[in-house]
Amino acid sequence: MSSYDDDRSPERVLERLAEHRCIAVVRSGTAEDALDVSRQLVAAGFDTLEITYTTPDATEVLRTLRADCGDEILLGGGTISGREEAHLAGPRPGQTSWSPRQPT
């Protein structure tokens, strides 16, 4: 796998998404389950993951996955619903973040 930390520009993230055309979206009732499922997805070959902020302790899940997987995956926080979550989601817990609307 290639390193995804070398260029996190919006243009490069969009290129990567277009290349892989599949994002594994992890939404779970517990952080432990989210980590377990995410690790299984990476082991199965997925290299683009979104951890939704509807998952408890999503920031910690992102940090743990970043530590476990290094730069081998493109990792982002999703379902960002406010400025606090947007702040928590970056710059290092995930490489990118997605929101259904502009955080207010």
Secondary structure, 3 states (H helix, E strand, C coil): CCCCCCCCCHHHHHHHHHHHCCCEEECCCCHHHHHHHHHHHHHCCCCEEEEECCCCCHHHHHHHHHHHHCCCCEEEEECCCCHHHHHHHCCCCCCEECCCCCCC
